């Protein structure tokens, strides 16, 4: 947005002084600056913006008559602000948009402060052309009387004020199409609200509404309705009259029922009923694909209404639904239920904290230092960090993590793994369905979270349906969801016990009397455990072999002691007792045991290779280029069974060579992609080392990255034909030359996995200098050191990638359509010039304004350019990391006591008996 600079203004103590001094300044020769194209006057960024406006009005500059957009800060002096607004009717008669938002200032904790605006002068009702009024983030307790008299008003924004009611006169605005009164104190709505026949969007979320007037059904043009985070207990039957409704958001209320007529609204495409008190839903809504019902007690019996006399009333627990721009929230002793933007749910019971605590969260990309996996474990989620670390709660906090369950595998269980002072450990975990459609909203497994075939007491999962992993946590740290082999347990008393495997009935462990001195919980796959007396282990004989027909010289019992990777033949060290189907032997310590039947002599080497094969995943590597922007390359490592479906989805937007040949990789194995033959990566990335992009393979997660490439070769003469190669292991400190890499590919034990071609087409119509050459732009830094900077070079890289999508990005950044037309006219034959001028002119106006980088990322995502948005996030993350490292290096910031960089304790190996 453009700003009008009116020159320095001497300090005054009253509006009358400012009005009196303004003619003198004009008579002293103070010349009003020319207004920029677009007729926008933005004074909210300047100290004393109201004084500047008064000066301009006193000069009676003719350009003011053309202004149709005015923005002032709500943090101005109230008297000075009132004096400036009183001049608008005569000085800006053609004003169409007036923005008086607060929130530009923050307190010591970083929270936005409300503006000082409490009322508006009555003369504003004379602005006949005013169509847009934004009074958000101020201190309004009642709606100014002039607002209902603005008959031409099209959009009215009153969010984050202190309004407890709306006047009935608001229903007299015939042209109003958008009304936002979010995060106020509304308890009721006036019946006259139903007279707004033109209203299309109504947002009343974050209030205290307990009921809706029946007249709301008269909003025949309403297309979007948001009533989230209120106290609604029911909906009026007149909802059936909202025939134009497309989007209806009602989550986080107290709804006990909803009318069946909602399912018969002809245009409804989304109905959000999450986190209510619905125990029964009409069948029409239960089966509708556009309805979201998570977090409702569907199918559960209602509480007993006959409570004993004197039973205290339990206060309603607050519910929070965080958006993507929030990474922290406050928890009070009252407790709360929180849903994070990433889908994670937290429930703090009343009394969990003795004093208010601010909780921060962050999702980390999984890396080996953050993901402790056993030999047969599989990672199912990203890593969630909850801070402050180590804070002990007086009551355990409920945690729900979303994940996609692995395809059917026998004898596996899902657990939540966390880091504590003693190292990584697994929490008792229960599984719950994310969005059930029949019977109950939550299908809960009682006991361990086992993935077994469905039976009469278990729920049959639909294919690839997401689940919740639910656990109770006593403190905050890092959390992730892991699939591991099932671990069977029992309590062993001094009298002895029998432990059977749930995966195979023939695997048993018999504990004799005296094996333990005191009762002791024992798990079959819990790592090394010693006993006072030998315990008997029973293993089934290999398939096709019986105790009567086998050759004992071919039967081998192998042993592996963690963390060794070798298998030792201990057949001669134990007494094997054979039956028709089983082999039994005695041990005093739990470890890994493997029964082999083979004629080979080197059994240990064969077992080591077979052990590795059991843990390998067969994958393919792909490298695709975006059709409309060949410099954007998508790299992905896919399990072999997912390749065809993924390519069918991607080939509408990407093109490239066939996938690589099948290669084998371990869970959590590192590899990297190197661009060769004239192709290089075009930006600094946290995961990039000297042009090599780092990857970590996890079979159940997306191993995908999009990068932008460039070349030093002249593309004006011909196309550049390069390639990308994939290598195992970490990126070497000394990156090999291309010739050395070629020799590695021909080696028998090479780290090379695959090479795929990359082609950058010849640049057509580019006879002049290269893109951006000769630019002379002012130094620019968006952001700050803690959140990360975007420099001039970073913005040039963003501009290079926008291409024909730049108008959509510009509109989402807030540029008016008239300014877009002007840019197109000034740079009629220069697409690159249009993009650069739009982006840098916007960036220069954002200098010093908080949140500019976040708005740019949001605009890119809204314009369907998430690839560029991720690139910007990567640059910011690199800057933040360097800033934090600099603080720690200079001892200005304390290091985390429970940092993930510390070496984790050895993970406990499951005992293979």
ROSE-13715 format. One record per residue (C-alpha): residue in three letters; x, y, z. Coordinates in steps of 0.2 Angstrom, whole numbers, plus 5000, padded with zeros to 4 digits. Example, Ala and Ser with C-alpha at 12.3 -4.5 7.8 and 13.67 -1.06 7.14 Angstrom:
ALA506249785039;SER506849955036;
// end
This chain:
UNK500050005000;UNK500650174996;UNK500950315010;UNK500850495009;UNK502250585017;UNK501750755024;UNK503450805032;UNK503850835050;UNK502550895062;UNK502850985078;UNK502150905094;UNK500450975100;UNK499550945115;UNK497750955109;UNK496750935093;UNK496351115093;UNK498151155092;UNK498451045078;UNK497051115068;UNK497651295072;UNK499451255067;UNK498951175051;UNK498551335041;UNK500151415048;UNK501151275041;UNK500251285024;UNK500551475024;UNK502351445028;UNK502551355011;UNK502351165016;UNK501951085000;UNK500850935001;UNK501550784991;UNK500750714976;UNK499650554979;UNK500250394971;UNK499250294958;UNK497950204967;UNK497350344977;UNK497850264994;UNK498350355009;UNK499150245022;UNK499650345038;UNK499650195051;UNK501550165048;UNK502050345053;UNK502150415071;UNK500850545073;UNK499850495057;UNK498350595063;UNK499350755064;UNK499950725046;UNK498150695041;UNK497650865049;UNK499050955040;UNK498550885023;UNK496750925027;UNK497251105032;UNK498151125016;UNK496551075006;UNK497650984993;UNK496550944978;UNK497350774977;UNK496350724994;UNK494750734984;UNK495350584974;UNK495750474989;UNK494650324991;UNK495750225004;UNK496350285021;UNK497150185035;UNK497650255052;UNK498250175067;UNK497050135082;UNK498450175094;UNK498350365091;UNK497950495104;UNK496050475106;UNK495650665105;UNK496850685091;UNK496050535082;UNK494350605084;UNK494850775077;UNK495650695062;UNK494050585059;UNK492950735060;UNK493750815045;UNK493550665033;UNK491750705028;UNK492350865020;UNK494150835015;UNK493950655008;UNK492150655002;UNK492450504990;UNK493250395003;UNK492750215000;UNK493750115012;UNK494250165030;UNK495450055041;UNK495650105059;UNK496449945066;UNK497449925082;UNK498649785085;UNK500149865078;UNK500949875095;UNK501449725107;UNK501749705125;UNK503249635134;UNK502649455130;UNK502349495112;UNK500449495112;UNK499549625101;UNK498849775111;UNK497149845107;UNK496950015100;UNK496250165110;UNK494750185098;UNK493150185108;UNK491950285097;UNK491750375081;UNK491150555077;UNK489350565071;UNK489950665055;UNK490650505048;UNK488850455043;UNK488950585029;UNK490250485020;UNK489050435006;UNK490350324996;UNK491050225011;UNK490950045007;UNK492249965018;UNK492549995037;UNK493749905048;UNK493749945066;UNK494649785072;UNK495749765087;UNK495149915096;UNK494249955113;UNK492449975107;UNK491149925120;UNK489649985110;UNK489450005091;UNK489550195087;UNK487850265082;UNK488550325065;UNK488950155059;UNK487150095056;UNK486850255046;UNK488150215033;UNK486950155020;UNK488150115007;UNK489250005018;UNK489749835010;UNK490949765023;UNK491049795042;UNK492449725052;UNK492349735071;UNK493449585077;UNK494349585093;UNK493449725102;UNK492449725118;UNK490649725111;UNK489349635122;UNK487949665110;UNK487449725093;UNK486149865090;UNK484549825081;UNK484849965069;UNK486249865061;UNK484849775051;UNK484549935042;UNK486149915031;UNK485449855014;UNK487049835005;UNK488049745019;UNK488849585012;UNK490149545025;UNK490049565044;UNK491449505055;UNK491249515074;UNK492449385080;UNK493249375097;UNK492149495106;UNK490949465121;UNK489249445112;UNK487949345122;UNK486449375111;UNK486049435093;UNK484749555088;UNK483249485078;UNK483449625066;UNK485049545060;UNK483949425049;UNK483449585039;UNK485149595031;UNK484549515014;UNK486249555005;UNK487349475018;UNK488449335011;UNK489849315024;UNK489549315043;UNK490849275055;UNK490449275074;UNK491749155080;UNK492549175097;UNK491049245107;UNK489949195121;UNK488349155111;UNK487149035119;UNK485749035106;UNK485349105089;UNK483749205085;UNK482549115073;UNK482649265062;UNK484349215056;UNK483449095044;UNK483049255034;UNK484749275028;UNK484349205011;UNK486049265003;UNK487149195016;UNK488549085009;UNK489749075023;UNK489349065042;UNK490649045056;UNK490049015073;UNK491448925080;UNK492048935098;UNK490448995106;UNK489248915119;UNK487848865107;UNK486748725114;UNK485548705099;UNK485148775082;UNK483448855077;UNK482448755064;UNK482448915053;UNK484248855047;UNK483348775033;UNK483048945026;UNK484848965022;UNK484748905005;UNK486248984998;UNK487448925012;UNK489048835006;UNK490148835022;UNK489548815040;UNK490748805054;UNK490048765071;UNK491548675080;UNK491948705098;UNK490248735104;UNK489048645116;UNK487848575103;UNK486848425109;UNK485848405093;UNK485748475075;UNK484248485064;UNK484148365050;UNK483648505038;UNK485548545037;UNK485848395026;UNK484548455014;UNK485348625010;UNK485648614991;UNK487348704991;UNK488148655007;UNK489948585004;UNK490648595021;UNK489848575039;UNK491148575053;UNK490348505069;UNK491948455078;UNK492148465097;UNK490348475102;UNK489248375113;UNK488348275100;UNK487748105105;UNK486648075091;UNK486648145073;UNK485348125059;UNK485847985047;UNK485848105033;UNK487248205041;UNK488148045048;UNK488447985030;UNK488748145021;UNK490548165015;UNK490648355019;UNK490248335038;UNK491648335051;UNK491148255067;UNK492748225077;UNK492748255095;UNK490948215098;UNK490348085111;UNK489247995097;UNK488547835104;UNK489047865122;UNK487647865135;UNK487148035142;UNK487748075160;UNK486548025174;UNK485448175177;UNK485048115195;UNK486648175203;UNK486748165222;UNK486248325232;UNK487648445235;UNK488648385220;UNK489748535215;UNK489548605197;UNK491048575186;UNK491448725176;UNK491548715157;UNK493348675151;UNK493948805139;UNK494248745121;UNK495648825110;UNK495848795091;UNK497548865086;UNK497748925068;UNK499348905058;UNK500049075063;UNK500049035082;UNK501448925090;UNK500948955109;UNK499548965120;UNK499148985139;UNK498548855151;UNK497748905168;UNK497348805183;UNK495548785176;UNK496248675162;UNK495848675144;UNK495648575128;UNK496848625114;UNK496848575095;UNK498448635086;UNK498548685068;UNK499448525064;UNK498048415071;UNK498848365087;UNK497648375102;UNK498048415120;UNK496948405136;UNK497448485152;UNK496348435166;UNK495848555180;UNK497248575192;UNK498648515180;UNK499548675183;UNK499648775199;UNK499948935190;UNK499648995172;UNK500948925160;UNK501348975142;UNK501548815131;UNK502548825115;UNK502548685101;UNK503448645086;UNK503448515072;UNK505248445068;UNK505648355052;UNK506248185057;UNK508148155058;UNK509148015065;UNK509648115080;UNK507848145084;UNK507147975080;UNK507847825090;UNK507247675080;UNK507547485084;UNK507947365071;UNK506147325066;UNK505347495071;UNK504547615058;UNK504147795060;UNK502347855058;UNK502348035062;UNK503448195062;UNK504248245079;UNK503248355090;UNK504148465103;UNK503248535117;UNK503948665128;UNK504448705142;UNK505448545144;UNK505448445160;UNK503948545168;UNK503048415179;UNK501148425179;UNK500148395195;UNK499048285184;UNK499448195168;UNK499048285151;UNK498148195137;UNK499048195121;UNK498348135104;UNK499448125089;UNK498848095071;UNK499647965060;UNK499247845045;UNK499347665051;UNK500447545042;UNK499747415030;UNK499147255038;UNK500647175047;UNK500447045060;UNK501047065078;UNK501447245077;UNK500947385089;UNK500947575089;UNK501647675103;UNK502047855107;UNK503947875111;UNK504648015121;UNK506248075128;UNK506448095147;UNK507948105159;UNK508247925157;UNK508247925138;UNK506947875126;UNK505447775132;UNK503747715125;UNK502147775133;UNK500647665136;UNK499647705120;UNK497847685114;UNK497147705097;UNK495647805092;UNK494847825075;UNK494948005068;UNK493248015059;UNK492147865062;UNK490547865052;UNK489547725061;UNK489047695079;UNK490347795089;UNK491447945086;UNK492847865095;UNK493247675093;UNK494447635107;UNK495547485110;UNK495647435128;UNK497447385132;UNK498947395121;UNK498747465104;UNK498947305093;UNK498647295075;UNK497847135073;UNK496447055062;UNK494747125067;UNK493747015079;UNK492147035088;UNK492947155101;UNK493947255089;UNK493547385076;UNK493947345057;UNK494947495050;UNK494547565033;UNK496047565021;UNK497347705025;UNK496147785038;UNK497047905049;UNK497147865068;UNK497447955084;UNK498847885096;UNK498247935113;UNK499347935128;UNK499548025145;UNK501148125148;UNK501848185164;UNK503048305157;UNK503448395140;UNK504848345128;UNK504948275111;UNK503548145105;UNK503348035090;UNK502347885084;UNK503247725081;UNK502647555075;UNK503647415083;UNK503447225085;UNK502247175098;UNK502947165116;UNK502147035127;UNK502247055146;UNK501746965162;UNK501946985180;UNK503246845187;UNK502946805205;UNK504246705215;UNK503146555212;UNK503446565193;UNK502446605178;UNK502146565159;UNK502346705146;UNK501546665129;UNK501846765112;UNK500346845105;UNK501046825088;UNK501446645088;UNK500646525101;UNK502146405100;UNK503346535107;UNK503346525126;UNK504446565141;UNK504246465157;UNK504846545173;UNK505246415187;UNK504946455205;UNK506346555212;UNK506746645196;UNK506446815204;UNK506446855223;UNK505046985221;UNK503546995209;UNK504247075193;UNK503547135177;UNK504347055162;UNK504247085143;UNK504746965130;UNK505547095120;UNK506147215133;UNK508047205131;UNK509247115142;UNK508447045158;UNK509346925170;UNK508546795181;UNK509046695197;UNK508646525189;UNK508646475171;UNK507046495161;UNK506446385148;UNK506146455130;UNK505146365118;UNK505246405099;UNK504346315084;UNK505446215072;UNK505746285055;UNK504246255043;UNK504246085035;UNK505446005048;UNK504845895062;UNK505845825077;UNK505745645070;UNK506445685053;UNK507745825056;UNK509645805055;UNK510245885071;UNK511945935063;UNK510946055052;UNK509946135067;UNK510846295073;UNK510346405088;UNK510946585084;UNK511246725097;UNK511446905095;UNK511847025110;UNK511447205107;UNK512147315100;UNK513247195091;UNK512747165073;UNK513346985072;UNK512546825075;UNK513446685085;UNK513146505084;UNK512846435102;UNK512146265097;UNK513546175106;UNK513346285122;UNK511546245126;UNK510546085128;UNK509246075114;UNK507745975119;UNK506745925103;UNK504945875102;UNK503845845087;UNK503546025083;UNK504646125095;UNK506346155102;UNK506646205120;UNK508246275129;UNK508646365145;UNK509446535147;UNK509746655162;UNK509646815152;UNK508446885139;UNK509246925122;UNK508946885103;UNK508846705098;UNK508546635081;UNK508246445076;UNK509046395059;UNK509046235049;UNK510246235035;UNK511646135027;UNK512846285025;UNK514346295037;UNK514446485038;UNK512846515047;UNK513246675056;UNK513646765039;UNK512046705031;UNK511046755047;UNK511846935046;UNK511346955028;UNK509546885031;UNK509346995046;UNK509747145035;UNK508547085021;UNK507147075034;UNK507347265038;UNK507647325020;UNK506247425010;UNK506247414991;UNK506047594984;UNK506147694968;UNK506847864965;UNK506048004955;UNK506548174948;UNK505148274939;UNK505148454933;UNK503648564934;UNK502848594917;UNK502648774918;UNK504348804927;UNK505648684922;UNK506848754935;UNK505848684949;UNK506348504952;UNK505348374963;UNK506448244971;UNK505648094980;UNK506047924987;UNK504547804986;UNK504147634991;UNK503947524976;UNK502047494979;UNK501647684979;UNK502547734963;UNK501147714950;UNK499847804961;UNK501047944965;UNK501547964946;UNK499747964941;UNK499348114953;UNK500948214948;UNK501048194930;UNK499648324927;UNK500848464934;UNK502648384932;UNK503548284918;UNK505148194918;UNK506048024916;UNK505447854921;UNK505847814940;UNK507447734944;UNK507747544946;UNK507247474962;UNK508547494976;UNK508447444994;UNK508547555009;UNK508447545028;UNK507247635039;UNK508047805044;UNK509447785031;UNK510247945025;UNK510547985007;UNK510848134996;UNK510448204979;UNK511848284969;UNK511548384953;UNK512848364939;UNK513348414922;UNK513148604923;UNK511548594935;UNK511648674952;UNK510448724966;UNK509848904965;UNK509748944984;UNK510448925001;UNK509448785010;UNK509648715028;UNK509648545021;UNK510948575007;UNK512848555008;UNK513848624993;UNK512448584981;UNK511948414988;UNK510248394995;UNK510148285011;UNK508748155013;UNK508248035027;UNK507147885021;UNK505647835032;UNK504447715024;UNK502847785030;UNK503247975028;UNK503448075012;UNK505248085007;UNK504948224996;UNK505848394992;UNK505648524979;UNK507148634974;UNK507548764961;UNK509048734950;UNK510048844939;UNK511548834928;UNK513148934924;UNK513048884905;UNK512248994892;UNK510448944890;UNK510149074876;UNK511148964864;UNK510448794868;UNK509648684881;UNK510648624896;UNK510648434898;UNK511148384916;UNK510748254928;UNK510448214946;UNK511248064955;UNK510747984972;UNK512047924984;UNK511947835000;UNK512647905016;UNK512848075023;UNK513548215012;UNK515448205012;UNK516448345019;UNK517448345003;UNK516148334988;UNK516948224975;UNK517248284957;UNK516148224943;UNK517448104937;UNK517648024954;UNK515848014956;UNK515747924939;UNK517047804945;UNK516047764960;UNK514547724950;UNK515547584941;UNK516247514957;UNK515547354964;UNK515347424982;UNK514847594976;UNK513747714986;UNK512847774970;UNK511047714968;UNK510347804953;UNK510547944940;UNK509048034931;UNK509148164918;UNK508748344920;UNK508448464906;UNK508348654906;UNK507648714890;UNK508348854879;UNK507849024884;UNK506849104869;UNK506649284866;UNK508049334878;UNK509449414868;UNK509749544881;UNK510649524898;UNK510249384910;UNK508749394921;UNK509049534934;UNK510749584927;UNK511149774930;UNK509749794943;UNK510049934955;UNK508849914970;UNK509049984987;UNK509649875001;UNK508149785009;UNK507949675024;UNK506149605028;UNK505949525045;UNK507149525060;UNK508649425067;UNK507549305077;UNK506249265065;UNK507349275050;UNK507749395036;UNK507349405017;UNK508649505008;UNK508649584991;UNK509449424984;UNK508049314992;UNK506649424984;UNK507449414967;UNK507449224969;UNK505649234973;UNK505249344959;UNK506049234947;UNK504949084952;UNK503249174951;UNK503049194932;UNK501249214927;UNK500549184944;UNK501149354950;UNK499449444949;UNK498649314961;UNK500049344973;UNK499949534972;UNK498049524976;UNK498349414991;UNK499649534997;UNK498349674997;UNK498749774981;UNK497249844973;UNK496749784955;UNK497049964949;UNK498849954954;UNK499049794945;UNK498349874929;UNK499550014931;UNK501049894933;UNK500549794917;UNK500449954907;UNK502150024913;UNK502949864909;UNK501949804894;UNK503249694886;UNK504249644901;UNK503549514912;UNK505049504923;UNK504949694926;UNK503149674931;UNK503549544944;UNK505049644951;UNK504149804952;UNK502649724961;UNK503649634973;UNK504949764978;UNK503749904979;UNK502749804991;UNK504249755001;UNK504849935002;UNK503249985009;UNK503349845022;UNK505049905029;UNK504949905048;UNK503249835049;UNK503049665059;UNK502349515050;UNK502849565032;UNK503749395029;UNK502249295036;UNK501049395025;UNK502149355010;UNK502149165014;UNK500249165017;UNK500049255000;UNK501049124991;UNK500048984999;UNK498449064994;UNK499049084976;UNK499448894976;UNK501248924975;UNK501648824991;UNK503348774982;UNK503948954984;UNK503248965001;UNK504248815007;UNK505748894999;UNK505549055009;UNK505248955025;UNK506848865022;UNK507849025020;UNK507049095036;UNK507448935046;UNK509248945040;UNK509349125046;UNK508549085063;UNK509748935065;UNK511249045062;UNK510549175073;UNK510349055088;UNK512048975085;UNK512749155086;UNK511949185102;UNK512549025110;UNK514249055103;UNK514349215112;UNK513449145128;UNK511949265126;UNK510749125126;UNK510648965137;UNK510748805129;UNK509248675131;UNK509648555145;UNK508648425136;UNK509348455119;UNK508948325105;UNK510848345100;UNK511348245115;UNK511748065111;UNK510147965116;UNK510347805126;UNK510347645117;UNK508647595112;UNK508047435120;UNK508047295107;UNK506447175107;UNK506947005112;UNK506646885097;UNK506246715106;
// end
